[in-house]
Structure formats: C-alpha cells, structure tokens
Amino acid sequence: MYHPERDLVLFLLNHEYFNRYIDFIDLKHLKEVYKELGYLYQTLQEMHEKTSGKNFSLQELQAYFWSKYPDVDKGNYNSLFEDLSKVEISDDVAESILEDIRTRGLALQLSEQAYKVSSGLADSSSLYEIFSKLEGEVDHTLRLEPVSINLEFLLEQTIQKPGLRWRLQCLNKSLGSLRVGDFGFIFARPETGKTTFLASEISNFLTQTTRPIVWFANEEEGNKVMLRVIQAFFGITVDGLLSNIRKYKSAFEEHTAKRLYMFNDASLSKREVESVIKDLNPELVVYDQLDKVKGFQNDREDLRLGSIYQWAREGAKGKHSAIGVSQSDATGEGVRWLTMDNVANAKTAKQAEADFIMGIGRTHDDAAEFVRYFNISKNKLMGDPDSDPNLRHGRFETLIEPHIARYRDVINYD
C-alpha cells in the first residue's frame, strides 16, 4: 500500500517545511500502519528539535537513524532508505500533498472542537482560531478598519510624502515615487538593458531606504549583477573599482549599511520568496524575472503568469513596493515604443495586476546603439508634487551607459 508520507520524508528534511507541516501528520497512526516509516519520522523530528534552522540530507538522516536504533532489523530499513534514494518529488507536488494533509488535519480539529463547543465544554472563540488556519492562516481576530477621510492625511500619504525616487528624472516626472503597495513591471527584448536599468535605479534607491531591498535574480548570474549595482552606485567602470578595491568596498558598505539582499536561484519558488520577505521585511522587492517564479499552476500559460503577478501585487499591499521584470515577445524586436501588446506570454492577465508598466525599446540603427526608448503604457501611481500630469503616459528617450551600469536622461527636467 502506497503511503504519501514516505516520499514526503525528502521534503521534510528542510526545517522550514518540517516546522510548518509536521503537526498535521499523525505520527501515532503512522506507526500503526507503517512502523518503519513512523520511527523514521520520529528520528527526523528529533533531529530538527536538536538543531536550529538546519536542513538535512537523506544520508544524514540515515546515519542518525542507525546511531539511534543500532539493533533494529536492518533489512526493512535498508529497503526503505533505498526506495527513498530513488524518489523524485517536485516542490509543487509535495506541497500539494502536504496541504491536503494539513487541510484534513485542521478539518478534524475543527469538527472535534465544534463538538466540544456544542457540549458546552469549550468557548466558541476557539473555532475561529482553527478556521483562520483552515482559510490560509488569516487572522480573523483582527477587525477591519475604515480608510481615513482626513484629507491632510490622505494627501500626505499618497502624494506629499515622497517614496523611493528614481535616478532618472523622466520617471519622477511621469511615475513619481514608488510607495508601499505599489507594484509594476518593466519589459523588453533580451540584451536590451533591463538588468542595467535595475542596477542604475536600485543603486539610487539604496541611498533612500531604511529597510532592506530584496532582489531575486533568477536569470543572470548573481555575482555579476551585484557588481553592476556597485558600479552604478558609484558611476564607475570596473577598472575604476579595481584601482582601489578597499576604498569602494568600505564606502559601499558604509553608505548602504548592507541593506541590499540579492538571492540568485534559477529555480526560485513562491514559498522561498515568501519566507525571505517574511524574515527581512523589505522596503522594496525586485523580481528578475517574475515569470520564472515557480509554484503556480494553470492549464493556460497566460493565466498561470497572471496568478504570479497577482501574487506579487497582493504580497506588496501594505508592506512594500515591488518591481517585476518580464520579456517582450518577438513583435517588439527592433521597436522603439513597446506597448502592453508586446508583453510576452500575456493577453491581459499580467497587465491587469500592475500599477505601472514600462517598455524599454531599442532599434538596430548603429547610430542609436546606446539610445533606449521608454514607453509608460500603464500608470496608476499617484505621482509627486513635481510630477507632470502631461507625462503620465509619456515616451522618453534615454541613454544607456553600460560601462558604468547606468541610464541617464537626454532632456534636463529641472
């Protein structure tokens, strides 16, 4: 008889997943129906309890088990370990199984507690606590608060109080500050300068933040991207950095207080992102590339991608601002002014979730090699006192300076 808990041993070697799901696995019942697996889970639980935040390998679990139970029948357990060594289980499948186990466990708790409440043995408030977990760990003890009608407060929070200001003045005139809850994305064809744009702007945001900036780099190699950020921060070439490494290292750390956290993983998952954000409480989150975040399923690719963008938007609400990066499809090749119709693998699902969308275009004209064309095709941001309403959906020519990882304005907007 197949027991899904067997394959989940591999998933629960991770301490975060173990802590989240172990309470919903009935170890007593597991020992009754599959004794060997029950004792393996007991060993895994002991390992996690004795360490703080450590992830284990299957080999470490096996070694610890033999040291704990040297006299058991090795035949059955060798067979179990051999089967586990051959298992391949994706994060998505494992999480789906665990969520099903978790839901069934909470439903059982809810029914048992409901019986106690109906018998006068428990207070009804205990039902809300279990139900909140069943609904996705929403805290139903919190009460909704109405939005303020204080005009002074509203103007201060949405317009007068600046958020993160852009290095490029054309974007300050068009988009204005990035504030908590704002989410948008940039898109362009490959080799256009998306990472350079991010390096140029994020290095400028670093001088304004009090909380961390988290950058998920799941496309380009992380060390290269971080070097580009440091170049952009100083506006200096690589040779310039090499001329005095100690000086620039010290200055970057001093001025940024190590507020930039970059995570480089080509198989970045939704769960990992949520864990990092929860731990670091960032002021800004950068997803490069947002389309590649794993953990979302849908029969239609555009709807699957739309769910990723909805998740990023909802995650930002009330907590941080967020910038995603996407690709233009082939219709954007050699085009100056990219529109929402040029966004790759999308109909309207991705575009609908964004507060702002900016396409970065370029041509194949040799004379315009370093010219980049910004088109603000969507803008629901509030702007700043110095923003220009006439430029809300503006088109701007800019210059890319790849040797120092920066962009600069063509026009002086001061």
GIBELPE-V798128 format. One record per run of one state. SS is the DSSP state (helix for helix, strand for strand, loop for the rest). FROM is the first residue (numbers start at 1). LEN is the number of residues. If there is no record, write none. Layout:
ss: {SS/SS}
from: {FROM/FROM}
len: {LEN/LEN}
This chain:
ss: {loop/helix/loop/helix/loop/helix/loop/helix/loop/helix/loop/helix/loop/helix/loop/helix/loop/helix/loop/strand/loop/helix/loop/strand/loop/strand/loop/helix/loop/strand/loop/helix/loop/helix/loop/helix/loop/strand/loop/strand/helix/loop/strand/loop/helix/loop/strand/loop/helix/loop/strand/loop/helix/loop/helix/strand/loop/helix/loop/strand/loop/helix/loop/strand/loop/helix/loop/strand/loop/strand/loop}
from: {1/4/12/15/25/27/34/35/51/58/69/74/86/91/119/125/135/151/161/164/165/169/175/178/179/183/189/194/206/213/218/222/235/238/244/245/257/260/265/269/270/281/284/289/290/293/294/295/301/317/321/329/330/333/340/343/344/349/354/356/362/366/369/371/380/389/392/395/402/406/410}
len: {3/8/3/10/2/7/1/16/7/11/5/12/5/28/6/10/16/10/3/1/4/6/3/1/4/6/5/12/7/5/4/13/3/6/1/12/3/5/4/1/11/3/5/1/3/1/1/6/16/4/8/1/3/7/3/1/5/5/2/6/4/3/2/9/9/3/3/7/4/4/5}
